[in-house]
Amino acid sequence: MAMNAVQDRSKVLGPGVILGTVGMSAYFLPVTKDRFVRNAFAIQKELTEEKIDKFTKTAEQITKNNLKTENKIFLHENGVAESIDAIGQKCLDLRKSITDSVAVQALKKGFEDNFLAYKKSEAMMDNIASSAFKRIRWTNFGWGIGIGFLIGSALGAGVSNSGGQK
């Protein structure tokens, strides 16, 4: 009885694993411009929000008169004075860059205009474009494995159920 259950399970899992492996090839599906622009903007938005958080923490340190060296370097790299007003203005500008419809459209237009160059050569990509392509491909990979495994398992279950009945 237990041996029969193990054999049935292997008849179901075997095709699932095989089609899941075949599904891995979804990693190489072409990347569309719209999907690239959406992912690139999402990454840009995440990076901007992280930068705003770091500015906020730096402002908190300034109010406590305990500004750390790494935060001084961060402010200097971003061209911001060590004052609450300057940090507040920079945060407003950053927030506007990801929420203002005109700024967002300009950013997305830049991604669209450079899409073909990015697609042709990885050397042309910046960090955001590279991350967007990588995110899309790994999402395809995960979905390919999952869908392939589910279809294979369903087919295997169908074969094992119909093969056992005579």
Beta strands, then each sheet from edge to edge (+ up, - down):
end
